[in-house]
């Protein structure tokens, strides 16, 4: 047997030539193209360049030489040696060619010598520095002031890997300096940089705000399957815009997506076909929203689905060779025979000849690549021989059954077959026939058919024969067949099956459900419900809906088999409805349609629709939806789901109910988004205060995003002096904004008779569909001076070694209170911890305190203009810290395995130490993976629990001390 096969492309061993980039700076002044084939006899090698054979013997001075199968190019020259190379391997049995490999010559041009003009820009404006790089496959960086000090991109600065340009969303004073574009070619390991460009920021007072403006926009992009792709978006503006990415038609980006460089880059890793979609980047700042959309296409290089193998066929026989390759665009299939073009599509041979022998190569190619598959077709002729496949020496057949005696010698061309029984030559009749493949068929066999049978095979190359003895046994018959059965869920079901058979044979009973053999071991191991007795009885304990179907018993011997079937009907809860889909979408309702599922022998009484929206906390967070009509009877196949939120993503599922209870829920519908609508919810907790230098601060509570009801959600803030008639309006386009500050120096001017001025404020929402309602009007007081009085009656008490509670008697006219606390002897007052407490409260918790320390605490009132004088200092000592060592633990499981006994060391206490006094112990018993579990508190140092029989558990013990909880000691428990 002789095989000539090139090692496949994905082999780690470099047997086929690979693409090469050669650089003039290479220390090795030669190129080596690898090629090696397996074959017997050993193959010879030739090479082609750009489809022209390289005359290695005729061009000894043209830099080429052959070492084994490898092509060596000495002192390469671009004009002579750049191109596409193919290796050709040949022996007496055929020829194969390798995949194509390209030789390229790498270089990197320098930047022009012309000086770059400086760029002058106002602070706060955006700037673009042009790279204008050499045209190569390169990466880009920018040098700042001197080499090798490279600029690190961030949310405000971005370097495009498409153009090389440097973008600065808003220029700051620190950006002043000299910039150079650095270009690096990774193929040749060389980089060059441009002349420096001076960036000169000009101060502008006051600094202006500029709307977001997308200046880097990714184009329609095609990515290869299983590769990575990066999309770029960057905007200029002041404040620096925030970039948000979306996949059009979906609520989430793909799971493999990653956003980096302050939102400017969207990386999609290991791209799949389902990632193909439109993508949108949106740039948002307080002045404007700008967005861009483009499409991502996903295509793939060819990949074999069906390929060819070495084949040996008889002369004159039929043969088909086919290859199937997956890819996008669909790969084009063509064939080579012994290195020459041989056709396309599928190769069919109606009558093989010796000339059809040879090496065949199937080639699949599209825009992204090309793959090869090679195999040998060998056409043979030989005399019949039974050496490898003789007639079975001892044959068995069933009485009144069908007997087939195989006769399959190796022969080419196909031989003529003759059969004898003893010395009698057999001819075709109504009961005995010689089949096309040479096998002998006997129908309705009896004991008279027992005897010695011989198969004779003969062709023009020779002849041969082989014999076997046939014995007829009693036929196997079903004596007790299973009967159709109706059962309720939870019942025990028994299906009988008994058979008679020849006593010299063994019988095996095999059961199948809906023509699929029941794996009794797996059924018993995982479900503990199905058993088969030695007599063939099938027992199903605690029958379920899944057990319903057609059961077939097969009684099988080595000679024959017989079957009998019965249907098992199981009554229980209804099955899941199918085909759940949304047919009409509105702003607050949809029309839902579904197909009825199996009722499992009991009429469906009604249907329930569940919904899950974008803000569902878990995948199981389904809620019953409101419908029209309210009650859905058992004949319903559609309903309107109402009371939905506009502009919200939803998915739906349906389940049926009968007298046994609720059935399994359907597969969820595809995710849809309701139409947008005008918002109806007004902002809440509208308030504010007056600040320094004529600042009027308006605050409100941000509404839940489910109430946005549409794109471009924002707020309109309206305010006016209490005695004024005209309202002032300001539009806020950021939906997450919680406050607005208006500056007007006249606000701080009041008469001597009044300490404050009153303002009326209100806030409403809006989106792309229109304006929502205003909130209730609220009065805001503008203070003239900071508070002149201080809170009184400050009192504090320790809670633990690092926490304390503090109370005070507050002033009536204030916005909040400032609480300061610091260690009396170890900290300085300027470095004290500070907490602001809303005016609605007069107490708070102090945290992150040091154990066993002396603290000073003071409280000041705050009214927007500033903080008032401090209260009298309150002094307090925190408690000593808990011990740093957890108690030691032991456990014992009772001999019955039902109880767990746990005990631990008492924690000794040293009155003169620095640890706090022990109070009791806390014991938690929880399942592994869960955060919480039951907590027990005890003064003893032992407890007992029922031992868990199934699952993994954890038991934790920790001491409770005056200073708080001590460290945890944990043990793990494993059930059966």
N, C-alpha and C positions, 0 to 999 in steps of 0.2 A: 504494500500500500504506500503510495507516494502522495504527499501533501505539500503544497506550496502556498503559504499563508503569510501575509504581512501582519505583524503585531498591531492590534487595534490602536486607534488614536489615543484612547484614554490610558494606555499603559504608562506606568511611571518610568519604564525603561525607554530612553530616547531612540527607538528603533526607526521612526519615521522622521523626515526632515521637519524642522520647525522654522518659523519666521525669524529672521535675523536682522538686527539693525547694526551696521558696522560704522564705526567712527574712525576718522583719520588719526585720532589721538590714541587708538588702541595699541598697546605694546606688542600684541601678537599680530603680525602683519599677514594674517591669513584668515580664511573663513572655512569652517568645517560643517558640511551638510551630512547628517547621519542617515543611513539606510541599511537595514538588515532584514533578510527574509529567512523563513524556515522552509526547508525542502530537501528531498532526497531523490535524485542527486542534488548536490549543492547548486544553487542558482548562480547565474552570471548577472552582472549589473550594467545598466546603461543609464545615462541621465539626459533629460531634456530641459532646455531653457526657452521659455516663451514658445513651447510647442515645436521647437527645432532641436533635433538630436545633437548633443555635443560630441564632436568627433575627437575623442580623447587620444586616439592613436595618430590621427592626422594633424593635430594641433599641439605638438609637444611644447611650444613656446608660448601658448596662450594662457599661461598661469594655472591650468587645470591639471589635476592628477587624481588617481583613484587608489584608495587604500581600503581593501576589502570591498564593501559596498559604499563606503563613505566618499563623498566628493570633496576634495580639498582645492580651495582657490587661494593661490599665493599672490601677495601684493595686489589686492583687489583694486579694480578701477571702476568707478561708477558707470562710465559710458559703456564699458564692456561687460560688466558682471551684474549690474542691477537687473532684477526681473523675477519671473516666476519659474521655479524649478520643480521637476518631477523625477522621482526615481523609478526605474523600470527593472524588475527582477524576472528572470526567465530560466526554466529548465525544460526537459523534454516533455513534461506533462502540461505546460502552459505558461502564461505570462500574467503578472499583476503589476499595477502601477501604484505608487504611494499617493498620499494626499499632496496637494500643492503647498509649497512653501515659498515665501517671498524674501528676497534679499534687498534691503534698503540701505542707503548711506545716510547716516545721521549727521546733522550739523545744526548750529544755532547762529543766526545772524546777529550782528551787533546793532544796538540802537543808533540812530543818526547822531552825528556830532553837533547838530544845531542846538543852541541854548534854548531852554524852555522859558516861556514868558511867565512872570509871576501872576498869581491869582489874588485879587483883592476882593474881600467880601465883608459885609457888615456882620457883626456878632449877632447870632440868632438866626441868620439866614443859612440856607443849605449851600454846599459847595461840591463840585465835581472836579477831580483831577484826572486828566486823560492820560492813559498809559501808552496807547498806540504801539503795541508790541510787535516783534517779528512774528510772522505767520507760521507758527509751529504748534504741536501739541505740548503745551506748557502749563505750569502752575504759576500763580501770581502772588507776590507779597510786595509791601511798600516799606522802604527804608525811611526812618525819621531822623533827619539831621546828620547821621553818620552811620557807616557800616561797622558792625553787623547789628545795629539797633533797629529791630523790625517793629512795625506798628501792629498792635494786637487789636483786631476788630472787636467791637462790642455793639450794644444796642444803638449807639449814636454813629459808629463808623463801620463801613462795610467795604470789602474788596470783592468785586465780581470776578468769578472764575471763568466767565464767558468773555468779557471784554478786557479785564485787568484794571478797569477804572476804580479809583478810590472815591467813595461817596461819604460825605459828612452831613447828617441830617440837619444839625444846627451847629454853626461854628462858635467855638468858645475861645477865650483869650489864650488858653493853654495849647490850642491847636497851631499857634504861630510857629513857623519853622520851615525847614527845607525837606522836600519829599522826593524820593526816587522810586520808580517802578522797577521791581526786581523780577526777572523772568527766569524760570528754571525748567530745563528739559530733562525729565527723569530718565528718558531712554538713553541719553548719552552722559547723564550726570554732570551737566554743565549749566551755568547760569550767567546772565548778563544783566546790567542795570542801566537805566536811562540817566540823562542829565537831571540835576536837581530842579524841582519846581518850588518856588517860594510861595507860601500861603501867608497872606497879610490880613489878619482880622482888624476891622475898624470898629471902635466902640460906638454904640448907638444908645443914647439915653432919652427916654426910657426904652428898654429893649422891647421890640415889637413881637407880636405873636404871628406865626405864619401857618396857614392851613397845610394839612398833609398832602403831599404830591408824590405819587408813585413814579419814580424815574427808572427803576430796574423792574422789568416785567418779564417773567418767563414766557417763552413762546410755546406753541403746540410742540409737544415732545414725544418721541418714540423711545421706549425703553425695552431692553431685552429681558425675557422671562428669567427669573432667579438672579438677576443682577441688581445693582443698586443705582438709583437715580436721584439727583438733587435739583430742586426747583428754587429759583431765586426771586425774591421780591424785596425792594427797599424803597423807602420814601424819605423825602426831605420835609422839614416842618419844625415848628417851634410852638409848643413843647415837642420833643422828639417823639414821632408817632410810634404807636404800638401796633405790631403786625399780628393779624389773626388769620389762620389758615382754615379752610373748609374743603370738604369733598362734596361736590354738588350732588344732590339727591340722597345724601346720607347725613346722619347726625354726628358721626364720629369720623375722625381720620382713620386709615387702616391701622391695625394693631402694630405693624412694623414701622409706623411713621415716627419720626423724631424731628423736633423743631430746635434749631440752634442759632447761634450768633444773634441773640436778641430777637428772634423771630424772622430773620431775613432768609434763612435757609430751611426748606422742608426736605428732609432726607427720607426716602422710601427704600427700605432694605428688603432684599430678596423679593423683588416685585413679582406679583402673580397676576393672572388674567383679570381677576375680580378688582384689582386696583385700577384698571383702566376706567377713566371717568374724567369729568371736568373738575378742575381744582380752582379755588378762588382764594386770593390773598386780599385782605382788607387792612388798610392803614388808617388808624384812628388817632386823632388828638382832639383837643378841646375846640379847635376851629373848624374841623372838616373831617369827612370820611371819604376816602378814595379807595376804589377796589378794581381788581383785574381778574379776568377769567381766561383760562386756556385749557386745552385738552391733553391728557396723557394717554397715549396709545401703548399697548403692550404687545410685542411680537416675540417670536422665538426662533432660534436656530433649529435645523432639522435634528430629529432624534428618532432612532429606530423603534418602531412598534412591532413589526414583523420583519425578519431578515432571513438570509439563506444559509444553508449548511452544506457541508460536503455530502454528496449523494452518489450512490452507485445504482445504475438502472440497467435493465436488460435491453439488449438491442431490439428494436421494433416496438417497444412499449411507449405509452403516452407519458408525458411529464410536463409539469407546470412549475415555473419559477416566478416568485413574486416577492416584492418588498413593499412594506408600508412604513412611511415615516410621518411623524407628527411635526408640526411647526407652523409658524405664521409669519409671512404668507405661506400657503400650502406648498410644500417642497415639490420640485420637479424631479421625476424619476427617470434615469437613463441607465443603459447597460454597456459594459465593455466585455469583450471576450478576447482573452490573451492580449489585452492592452489596446484593442481597437473598438471603435463604436459598433454596437450590435443591436440597437433598438431602444425602445422606451416602453413604459407601462409594465405589462405583464408578458413574460415569455412563455409561449405554449408550443410543445413538440407533440405532434400527432403520432409520429413513428420515428423513434430515435435511431440514428445511425452512428457509426464510429466517428464520423467527422464532427458530431456534436460534442464529443469529449473536449474538455479544456477547462481553463480557469475563467470563471465568470465574476464580474464585479458589478454590484448594484450601487449606483451613485444617487444620492438625494441632495439637492441644493436649493437654497433660496437666497434672498438678499443678505442674510446674516451668516451663512456658512455653508459648508459642504461636508458630507460624511460618506465613507466608503464601507461596503461589506463585501467580503470575498469568499468564494467557495469553489470547490472542484466538482465538476460533473464527469463521471466516468461511465462510459457505455461498455458493457461486457457481453461476452458469449461463452458458455461452458456446457459440458455434458451434464445430465442429471446426476445428482449425488444426494444421498440421505444421511451423509456423515454428520451434518449439523442439526438435522431435524427429522429423525426417523419416525415411522408410524409407532404409536404407543404399543408396547409389547402386550399389556393386559388392558382390555377395554371393558367397560360396564355400560349396560343400557337397561332402561326400565321396561317392564312388560306393558305392551300396548302404547308405548311411548315412541318418541322420535329419537333415532340414534344417528349421529354424524361422526364418521371416522375420517380424521383429517389426513391429507396426503399433500405435503408441502416441501418437495425437494427443491434444492437450489439448482436452477437450470436457465439457460438463455441460448436461443430463443425459447419461448414457452413450449413445454413438451406435450406430447399426446399421452393421455392417461388410460390405463386399463386395470380393471379389478377382477380378482378371482376369489371364490370361497372354496377352500381346499383346492381341488383341481378343476372346479367349475368356473368358467368365464361368465361374469355377470354383465347383463345388458340392461338398459333403461326400461322400466315398466311402470305400472301405476303405483308400485310400492317402493321400488329401488331405483335410484337415479345417481349418475355420476355428475357432480356439480362442475361449474366452470373452472374453479380453482383446483380441481382434482379430488376433492373430498367426496366420500361415499355417504349418501343419505338413505336411511331405512325408516319407513313409516310403519306405525302399528306393529312394532317388533314383538316377536314371540320367542319361545325357547327354541323353536326350529331354526332360528337365525343364529344360534350360537355356533361358533367354529372359528377356523383360521382364515383371516382375510389378508390378501396381498395386493399392494398397489404397485403397478408397473408404470414407469415414466420413460419416454423415449423422444429425443430430438435428433437433428442431423449431426450432433456432436457425439452422441452415444446414448446409453440406456442404463437404468438401475431399478431396483425394487426394494420394498420393505414390508414386513408382515406384523400382524398383531392378532391376539385371541380375544374374541368377544364373548362375554358372559351376560345373560339376561337375568335381572333381579325383579322381585315383586315391586309394583308401583306404589309410591307414597300417596295416601288419600287422607283428606280431612274428614274426621268422624264426628267431631263436635265443633261447629263454626260459631264465631262471635255473632251476637244479635244487636240490632239497632237499639240504642239506649238513650233515655232522656234523664238528666240529673240536674240537681240544684247545686249552686256554688257551695263548696264545703263538704259535699257528700263523698262517700267512698264508692268507687266504681270498679266492677270486676267484669272483664271480657274473657270468655272461655275460648280455648283453642286446643283441640286434641286431634291426633292423626295416627293412622296405621302405616307400617313401613316394613321393609324386608328385615328379618331378624339378624341378618349378617351385617347390617349397616347401623350406623348411629344417625340420630335425627337431631336437628337444631331448630328451635323456634325463634324467628326473627319478627319483631313488630315494627311497623312503620306508621307514621302519622302524616297523612296527605302526601304519601309516596316518599317521605324522608325518613330514613331509618332512625329509630330512637336510640340514642347513645345512653344505655341504661346506667353506665357508671357515672356519667356527668349528671344525668337527671337525679340519681340518688344523692350524689355528693352535694349538689347545689340546691336541689329543691326538696329532697327527701319525700317524694310523692309517688314515684313510679317503681314498681317491682314486677318481675316475671318469675313465676314458679317453674319448677322442673317439668311440670306437665304442660306448660305453655300458657297458663293463665296470666293475663295482664291485670295488675291491681294498681289503681290510681287513688291515692289517699288525698283528702282535702282538695277535690277537683276544682279547677279554676277555668275561667273563660278561655284562657290560652290553650287548654287541653281539648277544646272542641275541634272536631274534624272527622275525617274518614280514617279508621284504623284498619290496617291490613296485617293478618297473621300469615307468615310464610313458614311452612314445614319443609325443611331442606335436608337432603342427604347428598352424598358425593355423586349420586346418579341423577336425581331429579328433584323437583320441588313443586309444591302446590300452594295455592293461596286462597284465603277467604277474607271478606271485608265486612265491616259494619260501621254505621255512622253514630257518633256520640254527639248529642246535643246538650249544651250546658246553658241553663237559665241563670241570669245574673244581671249585674249593672250594664247599662248600654255602653257600646263602644264609642270611640271618639268620632265626632262629625268630620267630614273631609271637605277639601276645596274652599276653605274660608278665605274670602277675598272682599276687598272694598270696591264697590262699583261707582259710588258717587261721593264726592268730598265737598263739604261746605265749611263754613267758619266754626260752627259749634256743633255740627252733627255730621254723620256719615251714613251711607246705606251699606249694610253688611249682608253678604249672601253666603250660604254654606250648603253642603250636601248632607243628607241624613246618613248617620252611621248605622252599624248593626244594633238591633234592639235586643239581641240575645234572648229571644223567646218571651219578652215582656214588653208591652206597648210603652213607648216613650210618653211621659206625662208632660214634659216641658223642656225648654232649653234656657240656658243662662249664658250671657255674654260677659266676658271679662276683658279688661283693658289694662295696658301697662304703658305709661308715658315716659318721656325722656328722663324724668327725674326719679324714676324708680330706683330704690336703694339696692335691690338685689334682683337676680334673674327670676326669682319666685315672687316678686312683689306685684302680684296681680290683684286687681280690685273689680268688684262687680260693677258693671256699667249700667247707667240709666238707659232705658230703651222706650221706643214707641212702636207698637203698643207696650204697655208696662209688663204684662204677663205674656210669655211666648209659649203657646201650646205645643203639643207633640207633633203637629203637622207643619209647623213653621219652618221656612227655609230662608227667610230674610227678615230684617228689622232695621229700623233707624236707631243708631246709637246717638243719644242726645246729651246735652249738658257737658260738652267738651270745651276745652280751652282753645281759642283761636291761635294759629301759628305755633302749634305744638305737635311734636312727633308722637304718634301712637302706633301700637300694634294690638291686635285683637285675637281672642280665641273663644271657642264655644264648647260647652259640655252639655250632655243630655242627662235627664233624670227619669228613672222609672221607680216602681215600687220597692226595688232593692236599694235605691240610693242614687248618688251622683256618679256618673260614669267618668271615664278618662277624658281629659281636655284634648281638644284638637291641636294640631300643629299651628303655631301662631301665623297670622297673616303677615304679608310683607309690611314693612314700616311705611307709614304715610305721614304727611304733615297737613294739618288743617289749614284752611285759608286764613290770611291775616284779617284783622278788624280793628276798629277804633278802640283804644284802651278805655276801660270803664272804671278802673280802680284809681283813686286819687292818692297821692303821697300822704303818709301819716306822720304824727309827732312833729309837725312843723313848728319851729321855734327859731331862736337866734339870740344874738346879743350884740352890743356895741363894743368895739375894740378901740385900740389906740389910733391916733392920727386919722380920725374920720372913717374908720372901718365899720361897716354894718355887715355882720355875719348872719346868714340865713341857713338853718340846718333843717334836715328832714330825714325820715327813715326811707331807705331804698326799698322799693317794692320787690317782691319775688319776681324772678325773670319769667315765670310762667304767666305773669300778668302783663308782659310787654305787648303781646298780641300782634307783633309785626316788627319789621326791620326799622332801623334808624330811630330807635327809642330814645327819648330824652325828656328834659324837664323845661318848663317855662316858670321862672321865678318872677313874681310881681310884688312890688312894695311901694309904699308912699308914707309920708308923714301923717300922723293921726288927724291933723287938721287940714291936710291937703286934699285936693280934688282929683289930681291926675296921678295915675299909676305909672310906675317905671317897670319895664319888662326886660328880662335877660334870658336868652335861650342857652341851655346846657345840653350838649349833644352826647356826653358820656353817660351811659345808663348807670354806671356804678358810682357816680358823684354823689356825695352826701352833704355837701355844703357849698355855698356861694358867698364870696366876699366882694362887697361893693365899697369902693373908696371914694369919699367926698369930704373934703376938709371942712365944709360948712356944717357937717353933722355934729361935729364936736363943739359947736358954738351954742351955748344956752344962756338964758337970762340969769340974773343973780337970784331970781325968785324960785327957779326950778333947778333941781339937781339932775333931772333926767328928761329926755325927750322920748315920745312914744312913736313907734312906727307900726303900721299894719302890713303883714306879709301873708302871701298865699302862694301855693305851688300847684301846678298841674302837669300832667304827662302828655306826651304826643308820640306818634310814630308815623310811618309813611302813609297811613290811611287817614290820619287826622288827629285832632286834639281830644284829650279826655277831660274829665271834670276837674275843677279846682278843689283843693282841700279847703277845710274851714279856715277863715281868716283868723290869724293869731296876732296878738299885740307883742311887740318887742321893745324893750326899754333900752335907751342909749345912755349909759352912765357918763357923768362928767368927770368924776375922780375915782380913784381906787378906793376900796372900803377903808373907812377910818377906824373901825372897831375890829376886835378879834373875837373868835369863838371862846366860849368859857366851859368850865367843868369838864376838862379833858380827863378821861379815865381809861386805863388799859389793864388787861390781864393776860398772862401767858396761856397758850393753848398746848403748846408742845415746845420742844427744844429749838424749833425754827419758825414758829408761828405765834401770833398774838392777835387779840381783838381790841379795838380802840373805839370809844364813844366820845361824843362832845355835844354841847348845846350850841347850835349854829345860829348865824344871823339870818334874818328874814329875807333881806334883799341881796341875793347872790346868785351866781350861776353854778358854782361848784366850790368845793373846799380842797385845799392842798394839805396833805399829811406828809410830814417829814419825820424820819427816824434814823438815828445813828448811835453808835456805841459811844458812851460818855468819855472814856479814856483812850480808846483805841482808834477812833475815826475823827475826821474833821467835819465840821458842819457843811462846808461847800460840797463835799462828796457824799452827802446824805442821800438815802433813798427817798423818792418822791412818788406819791400817788394822788391823782385827782379823783375826787368822789363827787358824783352828780348831786345837785341840790335836793333831789328827792330822797336822799339818804343822809343819816348822821352817824354812821358807823361803817367800819371796813375791817378787813383782815390784812394784817401785815405778814409778809412772807419772806423767805430767804434770809432769816435772821440767824445769828450765830448762837450756839448753845451756851448756856451758863454765862450770859453776858449782861452787862448793865447798859440799858438803852435810855436815851432821851427822846421824847416824842412831842412834836408841836403841830398845831393846826392853824391855817390861815384861810380867810375867805377870798374868793376870786369872783369878779363881776364883769370880766371882759376888758376892762381898762387896766387890770393888773391885780396883784395879790395885796391884801391888807396886812396889818401888823400881826405878829405871831401871838398865839396864846401862851399862857404860862406852860413851862416845860413839865411834862408828865414823865416820871421816872419808873422803870420797870425792869425786872430781872427775868430773862428766859430760863427755862428749865434745863437741867442737865441732859446730855444726849443719851440715847439708848446704847446698850453694849454693841460692839462691832462684830461679835461672834454669835452665830446661830446655835441653838441648843442641839446637842447630839440626839439622834433618833434610833430606835430599834423597832422591829416589827416581827409578828408571829402569826402564821395562818393556821387555823385549827385543822385537825386531822381530817375532818369532814370537808374541808375546803369552803365552808360556808361563812366563816367569821374571820375578820382581820383585827388583830390586837396591836396597838401602837403605843409606845411610851417613849419618853424623852427626859433628858436631864433637867432638874430644877436649875434655874439661873441663880448663882450665888450673888448676894448683894453686899457691897462694902460701903458702910456708912461714911467712910473717910475718903472714898474714891471720887472719880469725876463722872460716874454713870448714874442715870436716874433710877428711881425705885421701881421694881416690877409690880404690876397690878394683876394681870391674868394672861392666859394664853389664847391665841386665835388659831383655829384649825379650819382649813378649807379642803373640801373633797370635791374634785371636779374632773370631768372627762378631758382627756388629752386633746389639745386643739381649741378648747373652749376658754374664754377669758374669765368667766365667773363660775361659781358653784355655791352650794350651801356652806355657810360659815358658822362654826360652833365656837363658843367662848366658855372656857373652863378655868377654874383655879387649880385643878388637879394636873398631874403630869402624865396622864394616860387616858386613852379612849378606845372603844371598840366599835367596828362598823361591819355591816353585811359585806362579805367579799364579792366584788363584781364578777359575774360569770362570763360576760362577753364584753370585749372592748378594752381599751387602754385607759388608765386613770392616773391622776397625780394627787398626792396628799401633801399639803404644805402646813407647816407649823411655824409660828413666829410669836415672840413675846410682845405684850403690850406694856409700855412703861409710861411713867409720868411724862417723859420727854417724847413720846410717840412710839411708833411700831419699830421693833427690832428687825434684824435680818432674817431671811427665810431659810428653813431647812426643808428639802423636798425629797420625796421618794416616789418611784414609779411602780405602778401595779398593772399587771397584764392578765386579763381573763382568758378563758379557753378560746 
